[in-house]
């Protein structure tokens, strides 16, 4: 079947693309690990493939990154497509160790998994699933508990996203304005040590309790296919660069802790390369630009992200009841999409875990 999808481009928010849902026969498309997972759970399942037209435009009004006179990409072969791994009727409560191992391996390979649970989980259930599947290095929430939040939506390790306490009367809503997590970023995590990134992928997962409105989506940018699709000269340029990662929890940007890391990340479990631009526009500084103004540093960061978006694929996940989306932060950027909080209510649970197991 085919239905229109509000697919915002990485740079200018225009509408593009369609959401093509193709039901495939399981024996033809399932990897051995997926079949093991599904057989273990004893579910009748189908894999849905969601190819999204890639966004290949770059905003011309922004300054280009240093060393980048043009954004050029190699002719596309057949890279992976974010959103192509979808498991229906997924029951998180009936997984053995083999099935969890298969799930991890598929995450490292695909970058993003969509599990359709068909039901709403509590915060404690989501935390338990994260620990049992990816290990106990779950990151705590850096905020005290809100007494107005019900028990089923609270865990000291699970963030409650959206506007769960009710409609909010804020400034006039502007659908074109992006702030905070509506800008491309990776999830906050403790500052890695100086040198190469720690050999532990940072896994995040989100479960929407109530979507803002039918069709509202979270966007993901594949930084692995972005690296693969760059021209050889641009690949060489990225490999030669490093980025300062500033402490995401440090209050003072100029004095907070920082670590220098390569602009291309080597995945410990797959050996694949991904572009790695740092936490966010405010917390990433290209080496060599330390003395430039913050405005110039952020403009350069946006130019690098635009280049990645022109080479990689953008997948917009349109949330449905019971969806659990899991992604590997070392391979992707993501962003939420604006919605009017004075008219729409959204509740979502998010948990992050640093995984050391293949």
Buried (B, 14 or more C-beta within 10 A) or exposed (E): EEEEBBBBBBBBBEEBBEBBEBEEEBEEEBBEBBBBBBEBBEBEBBBBBBBBBBBBBBBEEBEBBBEBEEBBBEEEEEBBBBBBBBBBBBEBEEBEEEBBBBBBBBBBBBBBBBBBBEEBBBBBBBBBBBBEBBBEBBBEBEEEEEEEBEEBBBBEBBBBBBBBEEEEEEEEEEEEEBEEBBBBBBBBBBBBEEEEBBEBBBBBBBBBBBBBEEBBBBBBBBBBBBBBBBBEEBBEBBEEBBBBBBBBEBEEEEEBEBBEBBBBBBBBBBEBBBBBBBBBBBBBBBEEBEEBEEEBBBBBBBBBBBBBBBBBBBBBBBBEEBBBBBBBBBBBBBBBBBBBBEEBBBBBBBBBBBBBEE
